């Protein structure tokens, strides 16, 4: 199949040469499937995610790169079982979003885009700001007024124009879509190039594990860019004959904001009524994920699932990890809390190879973690 933008719901395709962020009637897009690569096509001399450039949708003559990727995979014993922690906060801006930002902005810049708009509750905006600055592009970031100052200050420092939008996270997304007719909307939630950055996590885990797939991957999930990226990457590896089956993918969400988990547990392909309240796991506080149907499809196709977590469980996991030397934001710690629940129910077996994806640094959430510890700042 010729490489093109793909609306997975209608089957419509659009030329890849023309930059776009959505399909007809603002449908979220993917790319038509790629064949994947074999281990001999890894650029072993490159110490970043660009070692997998042969798997990316288009060749890039001059990537915008700051050494993102190649993050540690640490063995730990949690909840009485051995597990592997993929430390995605070892990125230039402190979160996994650097994977998507590096690939998305490199491809868009090559296509002539020099100014971009992003909406974000924090980490996505920080990543797009940093990589736009590194690539000589201008970024405008819209963020909710509730966004952690540690994240908005980072955006400002990179020279981005930052606009704080009153209301909830959805209000920020709506404001960005309304602005998209004036500046190119390079959204981590919407643009399929971003997913082809996050898919490098799958290639990296495959290489980390001696060119095999883990049994299970547990990760925090808001919009679902990591869930979708992992499935895209491992599906390519399956297509290329490099793995025998897809790993099971599990999404962890706060009970206070769990639209994907609620739909999954209800057996629905669309959103179901659910109560949304504030959560300490702000990075996953997405009430209306635009790719909900596709994320649900991945969880079901991989025989994975969804786990909801109370605020107490998220807070406890954050501090428990910190006391083993792992300092991540509460959003990230959901993976560890979910792992405990999956073990308890027998959904995951202790002798399986399970990877917990820890997505963001605890330094991004100092006020939140201080509150958990009862420390006044």
Secondary structure, DSSP 8 states (H G I E B T S, - for coil): ---EEE-TTT--EEETTS--S--GGG---EE-------GGGS-TT--SGGGGGGGSSS--SS---SS-----EEEEEETTEEEEEEETT-STTSBTHHHHHHHHHHHHHHTT--EEEEE-SSHHHHHHHHHHHHTT-EEEEEEETTS-HHHHHHHHHTT-EEEEESS-HHHHHHHHHHHTTTSEE--TTT-HHHHHHHTHHHHHHHHHTTS---SEEEEE-SS-HHHHHHHHHHHHHHHTTS-SS--EEEEEEETTS-HHHHHHHTT-SS---------S-GGG--SS-TTHHHHHHHHHHTT-EEEEE-HHHHHHHHHHHHTTT--B-HHHHHHHHHHHHHHHTTSS-TTS-EEEEE-BBGGGGHHHHHHHHT---
